[in-house]
Structure formats: structure tokens, C-alpha cells
Amino acid sequence: MSKRTWALIAAMMVSIIYGVSFTIAKDVMPVYVKPYGFILVRVIGATILFWAVSFFGPKEKIQLNDFPRIIAAAFFGVALNMLTFFKGLNYTSPISAAVIMVTTPIIVMILSAILIREKMKVRKIIGILIGLLGTGFLILYGKSIGNATNASLGNLLVFINAVSYAFYLIIVKKLMDKYNAFTFVKWIYTFGLLMVLPFGFKECQEIQWQTIPTHILWEIVFVVVFTTFLTYLFNLVSMRELKPTTVAVFIYLQPLFATIFAIGLGKDELTLVKIISAVLIFLGVYLVTQKVKTNS
């Protein structure tokens, strides 16, 4: 298969893993592990894995003037990204969180227009407005079953996570063009670990490992190994061949996988608000990315 095909498969795998992870992470939080404690466990595990794997990768030295970009990638791609997502998911439902994440491609388009002066047609502007309307509708009125203790705040935090991830996609692209992924991703996670440590240290100490059921322990392992370690590798593989906007497009599939998994396990339900929000968001992203397939 071509490199582009492998990149598309990698992007698809990221969507499947993330879609499943919305429900799996919700199982763990907040009963067994609080959100920030879970993030610290996740980042510590991933950092160890990235450093271990890096010894088998190429030997490259990172230029000092690239470390500010790496630190920025750590902030948007690890610290702010995870802190807002896990805290938001703790308050809202898997389907609501997944639908809001679909706004990331729209945000990437906005940032591309601002940061790299990409021109936007009227159709794209209309699409952005419709998509953000759907997101706002879900944040304000999306109610959820189960232990969604504060759906509005949770949905807002997940939206901030989507903005953060969009920044990360644009920031990390230049690093991908210059270095092998294994050269810099360990540093992204090392700096990310330092950033999340103050937030998660207390909650991590509170974890009662001996009382956690075996199936929950395996779900924690899944989040560390698959949702963190493998998805970041898959994302970096896909970004070497594809544009940030194209990688972001695959986020559209996350609500599909999240909905199938969550409803299949009885963890969430469809409501009229979620359906209307999803339709508005999908209409918006369709208008924004209508020609993506011709531009890689």
C-alpha cells in the first residue's frame, strides 16, 4: 500500500480508538480515579512508553530554537488538551463530548485562515457559523443520562479541548516536516508531564489501586496504551502524509463510533437536542471541508 493509504488507515484507527475511549474513560471516572489523577497516570505511562520506543528510532538532535514549538505542542496537545477533556467528560456524557469534538476541523480552518492567511469562501464561513451554532446549542441545552452532573460545563470544557487540539495539529506539522516522530514526541510528553503534574499529583495519590476491579484496571491500561500512546503515533504517521485539515476530518467519525459503543452498552441515549446539534455540526463541517478530498 502507498504511504497515503497507510496514513488514512492510521487516521481511521485514531477515530475508532477515541470513539471507544469516550465510554471507557467514563467508566473509570470519577468513581475509581478522579479526572486529573487519571491524566497524570495516563501521561506518566505514555511518557515512559515514548522514551522506551525512542531508543529504537533514528538518532537525531533537536535544534534549540525548535524547543519553544515543542513546549507549545506539549501545552496544547497534552496539558490543556487532556485537562479540559477529562474534566469535561467527567461532567457530561460520551455522545455529547464526541459530537462537540467534531468542531475541531472547523476550528482548524479558522486558525489556518488567521495563522497562515488561508482564504475562506463564503460557503466555508457559512459552514463555520452553522457548525458553531450546533455546538452552542449542545453546550447550552444538551442534557444527558447517567452521572452527567453538569452537562453545560462539561460540554464547554470539551469544546475548549477541541480548540486546543486544533492548535496542536497546526503547531506539530512543522516538527513533522523536520524530524522523525520518535525524536520529538518523547519531549512533547516530557514537558506535558511537567505541566499536568501540579494538577494531578493530589488526585493521583488518592487512587486506591488495591480496591479497583480488574476490568477497570484493564480500561486504565487501554487509555494509557491505546488512547494515548498508539493514537499519538498513528496521528503523527497520518500527519506526515496528510494536511492538518484532512487529519481533522477523521474526527467526524468519532461520534459515530462513540454513539454505537455507548448506546450498545447502555451508557448513553440519543435525545432530540443531540440529534439536532449533530445535524447542524455535520452540515457545518460538510460545507467547510467539501473540497478536502481533492487536496489531500
Helices and strands as residue ranges (DSSP letters): H 3-28, H 35-54, G 64-66, H 67-74, I 75-79, H 80-91, H 94-101, H 104-115, H 122-141, H 151-178, H 181-205, G 209-211, H 214-222, I 223-230, H 231-241, H 244-249, G 250-253, H 254-264, H 272-288, G 292-294
